[in-house]
Amino acid sequence: MTEYRFRVVVSHQVNSEKEILDLADRLAAAGCDDGNLGGHDEGVEVVFDREAASRDEAMRSAVEQIEQCGLVVKRIELDREAIAA
C-alpha cells in the first residue's frame, strides 16, 4: 500500500476549543485517526496521510468516514507535488 496526502475541506464552523476537540473525537471514532484537523477559510479541513491501494480509494474512504459524522464535504485538495507523483 502507498500513503497518500490530501486535504478534505468540510463545511462546518467551530467556535470553541471544546467544539474542535469534540469534532476531532467524532472523526477519530469514524476512522479518521490518520487525519489532522485544522481551520480553513470555508470551515475546517482534515489533512490526511492515508494508506490505500490507490489515491481514489484513500479519498473515497475519507469522504465516507467524514460524512458518517453528519458533515458536508465541500472538496478535496491536493498539493501540486501529489499530482505530479
Contact map, one row per residue, 1 for C-alpha under 8 A:
1110000000000000000000000000000000000000000000000011110000000000000000000000000000000
1111000000000000000000000000000000000000000000000011110000000000000000000000000000000
1111100000000000000000000000000000000000000000001111000000000000000000000000000000000
0111110000000000000000000000000000000000000000011111001001000000000000000000000001000
0011111000000000000000000000000000000000000000111100000000000000000000000000010001000
0001111100000000000000000000000000000000000000111000000000100000000000000001111000000
0000111110000000000000000000000000000000000011110000000000000000000000000001110000000
0000011111000000000000000000000000000000000011110000000000000010000000001111100000000
0000001111100000000000000000000000000001011111000000000000000000000000001111100000000
0000000111110000000000000000000000000000011111000000000000000000000000111110000000000
0000000011111000000000000000000000000000011100000000000000000000000000111100000000000
0000000001111100000000000000000000000000011100000000000000000000000000110000000000000
0000000000111110000000000000000000000000001100000000000000000000000000000000000000000
0000000000011111101100000000000000000000001100000000000000000000000000000000000000000
0000000000001111101100000000000000000000000000000000000000000000000000000000000000000
0000000000000111111100000000000000000000000000000000000000000000000000000000000000000
0000000000000111111110000000000000000000000000000000000000000000000000000000000000000
0000000000000001111111000000000000000000000000000000000000000000000000000000000000000
0000000000000111111111100000000000000000000000000000000000000000000000000000000000000
0000000000000111111111110000000000000000000000000000000000000000000000000000000000000
0000000000000000111111111000000000000000000000000000000000000000000000000000000000000
0000000000000000011111111100000000000000000000000000000000000000000000000000000000000
0000000000000000001111111110000000000000000000000000000000000000000000000000000000000
0000000000000000000111111111000000001000000000000000000000000000000000000000000000000
0000000000000000000011111111100000000000000000000000000000000000000000000000000000000
0000000000000000000001111111110000000000000000000000000000000000000010000000000000000
0000000000000000000000111111111110000000000000000000000000000000110010000000000000000
0000000000000000000000011111111110000000000000000000000000000000000000000000000000000
0000000000000000000000001111111110000000000000000000000000000000000000000000000000000
0000000000000000000000000111111100000000000000000000000000000000110110000000000000000
0000000000000000000000000011111111000000000000000000000000000000100000000000000000000
0000000000000000000000000011111111100000000000000000000000000100110000000000000000000
0000000000000000000000000011101111110000000000000000000000000000000000000000000000000
0000000000000000000000000000001111110000000000011100000000000000000000000000000000000
0000000000000000000000000000000111111000000001111100000000000000000000000000000000000
0000000000000000000000000000000011111100000001110000000000000000000000000000000000000
0000000000000000000000010000000000111110000111100000000000000000000000000000000000000
0000000000000000000000000000000000011111000111100000000000000000000000000000000000000
0000000000000000000000000000000000001111101110000000000000000000000000000000000000000
0000000010000000000000000000000000000111111110000000000000000000000000000000000000000
0000000000000000000000000000000000000011111100000000000000000000000000000000000000000
0000000011110000000000000000000000000001111100000000000000000000000000000000000000000
0000000011111100000000000000000000000011111110000000000000000000000000000000000000000
0000000011111100000000000000000000001111111111000000000000000000000000000000000000000
0000001111000000000000000000000000001111001111100000000000000000000000000000000000000
0000001111000000000000000000000000111100000111110000000000000000000000000000000000000
0000111100000000000000000000000000111100000011111000000000000000000000000000000000000
0001111100000000000000000000000001110000000001111100000000000000000000000000000000000
0011110000000000000000000000000001100000000000111110000000000000000000000000000000000
0011100000000000000000000000000001100000000000011111000001000000000000000000000000000
1111000000000000000000000000000000000000000000001111100001000000000000000000000000000
1111000000000000000000000000000000000000000000000111111011000000000000000000000000000
1100000000000000000000000000000000000000000000000011111011000000000000000000000000000
1100000000000000000000000000000000000000000000000001111111000000000000000000000000000
0001000000000000000000000000000000000000000000000001111111100000000000000000000000000
0000000000000000000000000000000000000000000000000000011111110000000000000000000000000
0000000000000000000000000000000000000000000000000001111111111000000000000000000000000
0001000000000000000000000000000000000000000000000111111111111100000000000000000000000
0000010000000000000000000000000000000000000000000000001111111110000000000001000000000
0000000000000000000000000000000000000000000000000000000111111111000000000000000000000
0000000000000000000000000000000000000000000000000000000011111111100000000000000000000
0000000000000000000000000000000100000000000000000000000001111111110000000000000000000
0000000100000000000000000000000000000000000000000000000000111111111000001000000000000
0000000000000000000000000000000000000000000000000000000000011111111100000000000000000
0000000000000000000000000010011100000000000000000000000000001111111110000000000000000
0000000000000000000000000010010100000000000000000000000000000111111111111000000000000
0000000000000000000000000000000000000000000000000000000000000011111111111000000000000
0000000000000000000000000000010000000000000000000000000000000001111111100000000000000
0000000000000000000000000110010000000000000000000000000000000000111111100000000000000
0000000000000000000000000000000000000000000000000000000000000000011111110000000000000
0000000001110000000000000000000000000000000000000000000000000000011111111000000000000
0000000001110000000000000000000000000000000000000000000000000000011001111100000000000
0000000111100000000000000000000000000000000000000000000000000010011000111111000000000
0000000111100000000000000000000000000000000000000000000000000000000000011111000000000
0000000111000000000000000000000000000000000000000000000000000000000000001111100000000
0000011110000000000000000000000000000000000000000000000000100000000000001111110000000
0000011110000000000000000000000000000000000000000000000000000000000000000011111000000
0000111000000000000000000000000000000000000000000000000000000000000000000001111101100
0000010000000000000000000000000000000000000000000000000000000000000000000000111111100
0000000000000000000000000000000000000000000000000000000000000000000000000000011111110
0000000000000000000000000000000000000000000000000000000000000000000000000000001111111
0001100000000000000000000000000000000000000000000000000000000000000000000000011111111
0000000000000000000000000000000000000000000000000000000000000000000000000000011111111
0000000000000000000000000000000000000000000000000000000000000000000000000000000111111
0000000000000000000000000000000000000000000000000000000000000000000000000000000011111
